Amino acid sequence: MIEQYMTITITQKMYGWSKYGGARQGYVKEELDTWYCQACGSLQIQLLPSYMIPMNDMDREYGRVCTTCKARSNLKRLKYLGQLLNLMR
């Protein structure tokens, strides 16, 4: 009975193209014309550049920030999104 269930290895969960299993569950990615900065929350249009800043020292997850927030993090020499959020508050 147990052999009937499909098992997924840890490496497939960690390194699959869809981190949270969207491909296996049939989710469709929607392309939007706007996005929000994860540090300041400002609405940005798709044509403006976005920058990825690591969430923590593991370098596996990144936050998407706008040009202004990226400049602030470079000016203050911040490495992680949490440090940038503390500065924004």
Phi and psi restraints in degrees (range 20) as a CNS / XPLOR table:
assign (resid 1 and name C) (resid 2 and name N)
       (resid 2 and name CA) (resid 2 and name C) 1.0 -66.5 20.0 2
assign (resid 2 and name N) (resid 2 and name CA)
       (resid 2 and name C) (resid 3 and name N) 1.0 -31.1 20.0 2
assign (resid 2 and name C) (resid 3 and name N)
       (resid 3 and name CA) (resid 3 and name C) 1.0 -65.1 20.0 2
assign (resid 3 and name N) (resid 3 and name CA)
       (resid 3 and name C) (resid 4 and name N) 1.0 -17.4 20.0 2
assign (resid 3 and name C) (resid 4 and name N)
       (resid 4 and name CA) (resid 4 and name C) 1.0 -72.6 20.0 2
assign (resid 4 and name N) (resid 4 and name CA)
       (resid 4 and name C) (resid 5 and name N) 1.0 -26.6 20.0 2
assign (resid 4 and name C) (resid 5 and name N)
       (resid 5 and name CA) (resid 5 and name C) 1.0 -83.4 20.0 2
assign (resid 5 and name N) (resid 5 and name CA)
       (resid 5 and name C) (resid 6 and name N) 1.0 139.2 20.0 2
assign (resid 5 and name C) (resid 6 and name N)
       (resid 6 and name CA) (resid 6 and name C) 1.0 -79.2 20.0 2
assign (resid 6 and name N) (resid 6 and name CA)
       (resid 6 and name C) (resid 7 and name N) 1.0 131.1 20.0 2
assign (resid 6 and name C) (resid 7 and name N)
       (resid 7 and name CA) (resid 7 and name C) 1.0 -104.9 20.0 2
assign (resid 7 and name N) (resid 7 and name CA)
       (resid 7 and name C) (resid 8 and name N) 1.0 144.4 20.0 2
assign (resid 7 and name C) (resid 8 and name N)
       (resid 8 and name CA) (resid 8 and name C) 1.0 -117.9 20.0 2
assign (resid 8 and name N) (resid 8 and name CA)
       (resid 8 and name C) (resid 9 and name N) 1.0 129.6 20.0 2
assign (resid 8 and name C) (resid 9 and name N)
       (resid 9 and name CA) (resid 9 and name C) 1.0 -75.9 20.0 2
assign (resid 9 and name N) (resid 9 and name CA)
       (resid 9 and name C) (resid 10 and name N) 1.0 164.4 20.0 2
assign (resid 9 and name C) (resid 10 and name N)
       (resid 10 and name CA) (resid 10 and name C) 1.0 -62.4 20.0 2
assign (resid 10 and name N) (resid 10 and name CA)
       (resid 10 and name C) (resid 11 and name N) 1.0 -39.7 20.0 2
assign (resid 10 and name C) (resid 11 and name N)
       (resid 11 and name CA) (resid 11 and name C) 1.0 -66.7 20.0 2
assign (resid 11 and name N) (resid 11 and name CA)
       (resid 11 and name C) (resid 12 and name N) 1.0 -33.9 20.0 2
assign (resid 11 and name C) (resid 12 and name N)
       (resid 12 and name CA) (resid 12 and name C) 1.0 -66.6 20.0 2
assign (resid 12 and name N) (resid 12 and name CA)
       (resid 12 and name C) (resid 13 and name N) 1.0 -35.5 20.0 2
assign (resid 12 and name C) (resid 13 and name N)
       (resid 13 and name CA) (resid 13 and name C) 1.0 -70.9 20.0 2
assign (resid 13 and name N) (resid 13 and name CA)
       (resid 13 and name C) (resid 14 and name N) 1.0 -39.0 20.0 2
assign (resid 13 and name C) (resid 14 and name N)
       (resid 14 and name CA) (resid 14 and name C) 1.0 -78.9 20.0 2
assign (resid 14 and name N) (resid 14 and name CA)
       (resid 14 and name C) (resid 15 and name N) 1.0 -39.5 20.0 2
assign (resid 14 and name C) (resid 15 and name N)
       (resid 15 and name CA) (resid 15 and name C) 1.0 -114.8 20.0 2
assign (resid 15 and name N) (resid 15 and name CA)
       (resid 15 and name C) (resid 16 and name N) 1.0 15.5 20.0 2
assign (resid 15 and name C) (resid 16 and name N)
       (resid 16 and name CA) (resid 16 and name C) 1.0 -71.3 20.0 2
assign (resid 16 and name N) (resid 16 and name CA)
       (resid 16 and name C) (resid 17 and name N) 1.0 160.9 20.0 2
assign (resid 16 and name C) (resid 17 and name N)
       (resid 17 and name CA) (resid 17 and name C) 1.0 -67.0 20.0 2
assign (resid 17 and name N) (resid 17 and name CA)
       (resid 17 and name C) (resid 18 and name N) 1.0 -24.8 20.0 2
assign (resid 17 and name C) (resid 18 and name N)
       (resid 18 and name CA) (resid 18 and name C) 1.0 -111.9 20.0 2
assign (resid 18 and name N) (resid 18 and name CA)
       (resid 18 and name C) (resid 19 and name N) 1.0 105.7 20.0 2
assign (resid 18 and name C) (resid 19 and name N)
       (resid 19 and name CA) (resid 19 and name C) 1.0 -57.2 20.0 2
assign (resid 19 and name N) (resid 19 and name CA)
       (resid 19 and name C) (resid 20 and name N) 1.0 -41.3 20.0 2
assign (resid 19 and name C) (resid 20 and name N)
       (resid 20 and name CA) (resid 20 and name C) 1.0 -104.3 20.0 2
assign (resid 20 and name N) (resid 20 and name CA)
       (resid 20 and name C) (resid 21 and name N) 1.0 20.8 20.0 2
assign (resid 20 and name C) (resid 21 and name N)
       (resid 21 and name CA) (resid 21 and name C) 1.0 81.6 20.0 2
assign (resid 21 and name N) (resid 21 and name CA)
       (resid 21 and name C) (resid 22 and name N) 1.0 23.2 20.0 2
assign (resid 21 and name C) (resid 22 and name N)
       (resid 22 and name CA) (resid 22 and name C) 1.0 -64.2 20.0 2
assign (resid 22 and name N) (resid 22 and name CA)
       (resid 22 and name C) (resid 23 and name N) 1.0 -34.8 20.0 2
assign (resid 22 and name C) (resid 23 and name N)
       (resid 23 and name CA) (resid 23 and name C) 1.0 -69.5 20.0 2
assign (resid 23 and name N) (resid 23 and name CA)
       (resid 23 and name C) (resid 24 and name N) 1.0 -38.8 20.0 2
assign (resid 23 and name C) (resid 24 and name N)
       (resid 24 and name CA) (resid 24 and name C) 1.0 -71.9 20.0 2
assign (resid 24 and name N) (resid 24 and name CA)
       (resid 24 and name C) (resid 25 and name N) 1.0 -27.2 20.0 2
assign (resid 24 and name C) (resid 25 and name N)
       (resid 25 and name CA) (resid 25 and name C) 1.0 -96.7 20.0 2
assign (resid 25 and name N) (resid 25 and name CA)
       (resid 25 and name C) (resid 26 and name N) 1.0 1.4 20.0 2
assign (resid 25 and name C) (resid 26 and name N)
       (resid 26 and name CA) (resid 26 and name C) 1.0 80.1 20.0 2
assign (resid 26 and name N) (resid 26 and name CA)
       (resid 26 and name C) (resid 27 and name N) 1.0 23.7 20.0 2
assign (resid 26 and name C) (resid 27 and name N)
       (resid 27 and name CA) (resid 27 and name C) 1.0 -73.0 20.0 2
assign (resid 27 and name N) (resid 27 and name CA)
       (resid 27 and name C) (resid 28 and name N) 1.0 150.6 20.0 2
assign (resid 27 and name C) (resid 28 and name N)
       (resid 28 and name CA) (resid 28 and name C) 1.0 -115.8 20.0 2
assign (resid 28 and name N) (resid 28 and name CA)
       (resid 28 and name C) (resid 29 and name N) 1.0 132.7 20.0 2
assign (resid 28 and name C) (resid 29 and name N)
       (resid 29 and name CA) (resid 29 and name C) 1.0 -80.0 20.0 2
assign (resid 29 and name N) (resid 29 and name CA)
       (resid 29 and name C) (resid 30 and name N) 1.0 130.6 20.0 2
assign (resid 29 and name C) (resid 30 and name N)
       (resid 30 and name CA) (resid 30 and name C) 1.0 -101.6 20.0 2
assign (resid 30 and name N) (resid 30 and name CA)
       (resid 30 and name C) (resid 31 and name N) 1.0 128.8 20.0 2
assign (resid 30 and name C) (resid 31 and name N)
       (resid 31 and name CA) (resid 31 and name C) 1.0 -91.1 20.0 2
assign (resid 31 and name N) (resid 31 and name CA)
       (resid 31 and name C) (resid 32 and name N) 1.0 118.7 20.0 2
assign (resid 31 and name C) (resid 32 and name N)
       (resid 32 and name CA) (resid 32 and name C) 1.0 -106.1 20.0 2
assign (resid 32 and name N) (resid 32 and name CA)
       (resid 32 and name C) (resid 33 and name N) 1.0 158.8 20.0 2
assign (resid 32 and name C) (resid 33 and name N)
       (resid 33 and name CA) (resid 33 and name C) 1.0 -86.9 20.0 2
assign (resid 33 and name N) (resid 33 and name CA)
       (resid 33 and name C) (resid 34 and name N) 1.0 -11.6 20.0 2
assign (resid 33 and name C) (resid 34 and name N)
       (resid 34 and name CA) (resid 34 and name C) 1.0 -131.9 20.0 2
assign (resid 34 and name N) (resid 34 and name CA)
       (resid 34 and name C) (resid 35 and name N) 1.0 161.5 20.0 2
assign (resid 34 and name C) (resid 35 and name N)
       (resid 35 and name CA) (resid 35 and name C) 1.0 -149.3 20.0 2
assign (resid 35 and name N) (resid 35 and name CA)
       (resid 35 and name C) (resid 36 and name N) 1.0 161.9 20.0 2
assign (resid 35 and name C) (resid 36 and name N)
       (resid 36 and name CA) (resid 36 and name C) 1.0 -111.4 20.0 2
assign (resid 36 and name N) (resid 36 and name CA)
       (resid 36 and name C) (resid 37 and name N) 1.0 139.1 20.0 2
assign (resid 36 and name C) (resid 37 and name N)
       (resid 37 and name CA) (resid 37 and name C) 1.0 -70.6 20.0 2
assign (resid 37 and name N) (resid 37 and name CA)
       (resid 37 and name C) (resid 38 and name N) 1.0 133.5 20.0 2
assign (resid 37 and name C) (resid 38 and name N)
       (resid 38 and name CA) (resid 38 and name C) 1.0 -81.3 20.0 2
assign (resid 38 and name N) (resid 38 and name CA)
       (resid 38 and name C) (resid 39 and name N) 1.0 -8.5 20.0 2
assign (resid 38 and name C) (resid 39 and name N)
       (resid 39 and name CA) (resid 39 and name C) 1.0 -96.4 20.0 2
assign (resid 39 and name N) (resid 39 and name CA)
       (resid 39 and name C) (resid 40 and name N) 1.0 -53.2 20.0 2
assign (resid 39 and name C) (resid 40 and name N)
       (resid 40 and name CA) (resid 40 and name C) 1.0 -101.0 20.0 2
assign (resid 40 and name N) (resid 40 and name CA)
       (resid 40 and name C) (resid 41 and name N) 1.0 -16.3 20.0 2
assign (resid 40 and name C) (resid 41 and name N)
       (resid 41 and name CA) (resid 41 and name C) 1.0 80.9 20.0 2
assign (resid 41 and name N) (resid 41 and name CA)
       (resid 41 and name C) (resid 42 and name N) 1.0 11.1 20.0 2
assign (resid 41 and name C) (resid 42 and name N)
       (resid 42 and name CA) (resid 42 and name C) 1.0 -78.3 20.0 2
assign (resid 42 and name N) (resid 42 and name CA)
       (resid 42 and name C) (resid 43 and name N) 1.0 146.6 20.0 2
assign (resid 42 and name C) (resid 43 and name N)
       (resid 43 and name CA) (resid 43 and name C) 1.0 -79.2 20.0 2
assign (resid 43 and name N) (resid 43 and name CA)
       (resid 43 and name C) (resid 44 and name N) 1.0 128.2 20.0 2
assign (resid 43 and name C) (resid 44 and name N)
       (resid 44 and name CA) (resid 44 and name C) 1.0 -121.7 20.0 2
assign (resid 44 and name N) (resid 44 and name CA)
       (resid 44 and name C) (resid 45 and name N) 1.0 147.3 20.0 2
assign (resid 44 and name C) (resid 45 and name N)
       (resid 45 and name CA) (resid 45 and name C) 1.0 -85.8 20.0 2
assign (resid 45 and name N) (resid 45 and name CA)
       (resid 45 and name C) (resid 46 and name N) 1.0 160.3 20.0 2
assign (resid 45 and name C) (resid 46 and name N)
       (resid 46 and name CA) (resid 46 and name C) 1.0 -63.7 20.0 2
assign (resid 46 and name N) (resid 46 and name CA)
       (resid 46 and name C) (resid 47 and name N) 1.0 -27.1 20.0 2
assign (resid 46 and name C) (resid 47 and name N)
       (resid 47 and name CA) (resid 47 and name C) 1.0 -72.2 20.0 2
assign (resid 47 and name N) (resid 47 and name CA)
       (resid 47 and name C) (resid 48 and name N) 1.0 -24.3 20.0 2
assign (resid 47 and name C) (resid 48 and name N)
       (resid 48 and name CA) (resid 48 and name C) 1.0 -74.4 20.0 2
assign (resid 48 and name N) (resid 48 and name CA)
       (resid 48 and name C) (resid 49 and name N) 1.0 146.0 20.0 2
assign (resid 48 and name C) (resid 49 and name N)
       (resid 49 and name CA) (resid 49 and name C) 1.0 -72.5 20.0 2
assign (resid 49 and name N) (resid 49 and name CA)
       (resid 49 and name C) (resid 50 and name N) 1.0 149.4 20.0 2
assign (resid 49 and name C) (resid 50 and name N)
       (resid 50 and name CA) (resid 50 and name C) 1.0 -121.2 20.0 2
assign (resid 50 and name N) (resid 50 and name CA)
       (resid 50 and name C) (resid 51 and name N) 1.0 152.6 20.0 2
assign (resid 50 and name C) (resid 51 and name N)
       (resid 51 and name CA) (resid 51 and name C) 1.0 -124.5 20.0 2
assign (resid 51 and name N) (resid 51 and name CA)
       (resid 51 and name C) (resid 52 and name N) 1.0 145.5 20.0 2
assign (resid 51 and name C) (resid 52 and name N)
       (resid 52 and name CA) (resid 52 and name C) 1.0 -101.7 20.0 2
assign (resid 52 and name N) (resid 52 and name CA)
       (resid 52 and name C) (resid 53 and name N) 1.0 129.9 20.0 2
assign (resid 52 and name C) (resid 53 and name N)
       (resid 53 and name CA) (resid 53 and name C) 1.0 -125.5 20.0 2
assign (resid 53 and name N) (resid 53 and name CA)
       (resid 53 and name C) (resid 54 and name N) 1.0 133.7 20.0 2
assign (resid 53 and name C) (resid 54 and name N)
       (resid 54 and name CA) (resid 54 and name C) 1.0 -64.0 20.0 2
assign (resid 54 and name N) (resid 54 and name CA)
       (resid 54 and name C) (resid 55 and name N) 1.0 143.4 20.0 2
assign (resid 54 and name C) (resid 55 and name N)
       (resid 55 and name CA) (resid 55 and name C) 1.0 -74.0 20.0 2
assign (resid 55 and name N) (resid 55 and name CA)
       (resid 55 and name C) (resid 56 and name N) 1.0 -39.0 20.0 2
assign (resid 55 and name C) (resid 56 and name N)
       (resid 56 and name CA) (resid 56 and name C) 1.0 -149.5 20.0 2
assign (resid 56 and name N) (resid 56 and name CA)
       (resid 56 and name C) (resid 57 and name N) 1.0 -171.1 20.0 2
assign (resid 56 and name C) (resid 57 and name N)
       (resid 57 and name CA) (resid 57 and name C) 1.0 -77.4 20.0 2
assign (resid 57 and name N) (resid 57 and name CA)
       (resid 57 and name C) (resid 58 and name N) 1.0 -4.5 20.0 2
assign (resid 57 and name C) (resid 58 and name N)
       (resid 58 and name CA) (resid 58 and name C) 1.0 -76.0 20.0 2
assign (resid 58 and name N) (resid 58 and name CA)
       (resid 58 and name C) (resid 59 and name N) 1.0 -21.8 20.0 2
assign (resid 58 and name C) (resid 59 and name N)
       (resid 59 and name CA) (resid 59 and name C) 1.0 58.1 20.0 2
assign (resid 59 and name N) (resid 59 and name CA)
       (resid 59 and name C) (resid 60 and name N) 1.0 35.9 20.0 2
assign (resid 59 and name C) (resid 60 and name N)
       (resid 60 and name CA) (resid 60 and name C) 1.0 -106.6 20.0 2
assign (resid 60 and name N) (resid 60 and name CA)
       (resid 60 and name C) (resid 61 and name N) 1.0 -29.3 20.0 2
assign (resid 60 and name C) (resid 61 and name N)
       (resid 61 and name CA) (resid 61 and name C) 1.0 -120.8 20.0 2
assign (resid 61 and name N) (resid 61 and name CA)
       (resid 61 and name C) (resid 62 and name N) 1.0 141.1 20.0 2
assign (resid 61 and name C) (resid 62 and name N)
       (resid 62 and name CA) (resid 62 and name C) 1.0 -128.1 20.0 2
assign (resid 62 and name N) (resid 62 and name CA)
       (resid 62 and name C) (resid 63 and name N) 1.0 149.4 20.0 2
assign (resid 62 and name C) (resid 63 and name N)
       (resid 63 and name CA) (resid 63 and name C) 1.0 -102.5 20.0 2
assign (resid 63 and name N) (resid 63 and name CA)
       (resid 63 and name C) (resid 64 and name N) 1.0 150.6 20.0 2
assign (resid 63 and name C) (resid 64 and name N)
       (resid 64 and name CA) (resid 64 and name C) 1.0 -101.4 20.0 2
assign (resid 64 and name N) (resid 64 and name CA)
       (resid 64 and name C) (resid 65 and name N) 1.0 119.5 20.0 2
assign (resid 64 and name C) (resid 65 and name N)
       (resid 65 and name CA) (resid 65 and name C) 1.0 -124.4 20.0 2
assign (resid 65 and name N) (resid 65 and name CA)
       (resid 65 and name C) (resid 66 and name N) 1.0 159.7 20.0 2
assign (resid 65 and name C) (resid 66 and name N)
       (resid 66 and name CA) (resid 66 and name C) 1.0 -84.2 20.0 2
assign (resid 66 and name N) (resid 66 and name CA)
       (resid 66 and name C) (resid 67 and name N) 1.0 176.9 20.0 2
assign (resid 66 and name C) (resid 67 and name N)
       (resid 67 and name CA) (resid 67 and name C) 1.0 -64.0 20.0 2
assign (resid 67 and name N) (resid 67 and name CA)
       (resid 67 and name C) (resid 68 and name N) 1.0 -40.9 20.0 2
assign (resid 67 and name C) (resid 68 and name N)
       (resid 68 and name CA) (resid 68 and name C) 1.0 -63.0 20.0 2
assign (resid 68 and name N) (resid 68 and name CA)
       (resid 68 and name C) (resid 69 and name N) 1.0 -45.4 20.0 2
assign (resid 68 and name C) (resid 69 and name N)
       (resid 69 and name CA) (resid 69 and name C) 1.0 -68.7 20.0 2
assign (resid 69 and name N) (resid 69 and name CA)
       (resid 69 and name C) (resid 70 and name N) 1.0 -36.3 20.0 2
assign (resid 69 and name C) (resid 70 and name N)
       (resid 70 and name CA) (resid 70 and name C) 1.0 -64.7 20.0 2
assign (resid 70 and name N) (resid 70 and name CA)
       (resid 70 and name C) (resid 71 and name N) 1.0 -39.4 20.0 2
assign (resid 70 and name C) (resid 71 and name N)
       (resid 71 and name CA) (resid 71 and name C) 1.0 -64.9 20.0 2
assign (resid 71 and name N) (resid 71 and name CA)
       (resid 71 and name C) (resid 72 and name N) 1.0 -39.6 20.0 2
assign (resid 71 and name C) (resid 72 and name N)
       (resid 72 and name CA) (resid 72 and name C) 1.0 -63.7 20.0 2
assign (resid 72 and name N) (resid 72 and name CA)
       (resid 72 and name C) (resid 73 and name N) 1.0 -41.7 20.0 2
assign (resid 72 and name C) (resid 73 and name N)
       (resid 73 and name CA) (resid 73 and name C) 1.0 -68.1 20.0 2
assign (resid 73 and name N) (resid 73 and name CA)
       (resid 73 and name C) (resid 74 and name N) 1.0 -35.3 20.0 2
assign (resid 73 and name C) (resid 74 and name N)
       (resid 74 and name CA) (resid 74 and name C) 1.0 -70.0 20.0 2
assign (resid 74 and name N) (resid 74 and name CA)
       (resid 74 and name C) (resid 75 and name N) 1.0 -38.6 20.0 2
assign (resid 74 and name C) (resid 75 and name N)
       (resid 75 and name CA) (resid 75 and name C) 1.0 -65.1 20.0 2
assign (resid 75 and name N) (resid 75 and name CA)
       (resid 75 and name C) (resid 76 and name N) 1.0 -42.8 20.0 2
assign (resid 75 and name C) (resid 76 and name N)
       (resid 76 and name CA) (resid 76 and name C) 1.0 -88.6 20.0 2
assign (resid 76 and name N) (resid 76 and name CA)
       (resid 76 and name C) (resid 77 and name N) 1.0 -1.5 20.0 2
assign (resid 76 and name C) (resid 77 and name N)
       (resid 77 and name CA) (resid 77 and name C) 1.0 59.2 20.0 2
assign (resid 77 and name N) (resid 77 and name CA)
       (resid 77 and name C) (resid 78 and name N) 1.0 46.9 20.0 2
assign (resid 77 and name C) (resid 78 and name N)
       (resid 78 and name CA) (resid 78 and name C) 1.0 -90.1 20.0 2
assign (resid 78 and name N) (resid 78 and name CA)
       (resid 78 and name C) (resid 79 and name N) 1.0 141.5 20.0 2
assign (resid 78 and name C) (resid 79 and name N)
       (resid 79 and name CA) (resid 79 and name C) 1.0 -102.8 20.0 2
assign (resid 79 and name N) (resid 79 and name CA)
       (resid 79 and name C) (resid 80 and name N) 1.0 -28.0 20.0 2
assign (resid 79 and name C) (resid 80 and name N)
       (resid 80 and name CA) (resid 80 and name C) 1.0 -123.6 20.0 2
assign (resid 80 and name N) (resid 80 and name CA)
       (resid 80 and name C) (resid 81 and name N) 1.0 158.3 20.0 2
assign (resid 80 and name C) (resid 81 and name N)
       (resid 81 and name CA) (resid 81 and name C) 1.0 -64.7 20.0 2
assign (resid 81 and name N) (resid 81 and name CA)
       (resid 81 and name C) (resid 82 and name N) 1.0 -36.4 20.0 2
assign (resid 81 and name C) (resid 82 and name N)
       (resid 82 and name CA) (resid 82 and name C) 1.0 -61.2 20.0 2
assign (resid 82 and name N) (resid 82 and name CA)
       (resid 82 and name C) (resid 83 and name N) 1.0 -39.1 20.0 2
assign (resid 82 and name C) (resid 83 and name N)
       (resid 83 and name CA) (resid 83 and name C) 1.0 -65.8 20.0 2
assign (resid 83 and name N) (resid 83 and name CA)
       (resid 83 and name C) (resid 84 and name N) 1.0 -39.2 20.0 2
assign (resid 83 and name C) (resid 84 and name N)
       (resid 84 and name CA) (resid 84 and name C) 1.0 -66.9 20.0 2
assign (resid 84 and name N) (resid 84 and name CA)
       (resid 84 and name C) (resid 85 and name N) 1.0 -38.7 20.0 2
assign (resid 84 and name C) (resid 85 and name N)
       (resid 85 and name CA) (resid 85 and name C) 1.0 -65.5 20.0 2
assign (resid 85 and name N) (resid 85 and name CA)
       (resid 85 and name C) (resid 86 and name N) 1.0 -38.0 20.0 2
assign (resid 85 and name C) (resid 86 and name N)
       (resid 86 and name CA) (resid 86 and name C) 1.0 -65.1 20.0 2
assign (resid 86 and name N) (resid 86 and name CA)
       (resid 86 and name C) (resid 87 and name N) 1.0 -35.7 20.0 2
assign (resid 86 and name C) (resid 87 and name N)
       (resid 87 and name CA) (resid 87 and name C) 1.0 -68.6 20.0 2
assign (resid 87 and name N) (resid 87 and name CA)
       (resid 87 and name C) (resid 88 and name N) 1.0 -37.4 20.0 2
assign (resid 87 and name C) (resid 88 and name N)
       (resid 88 and name CA) (resid 88 and name C) 1.0 -71.5 20.0 2
assign (resid 88 and name N) (resid 88 and name CA)
       (resid 88 and name C) (resid 89 and name N) 1.0 -27.1 20.0 2
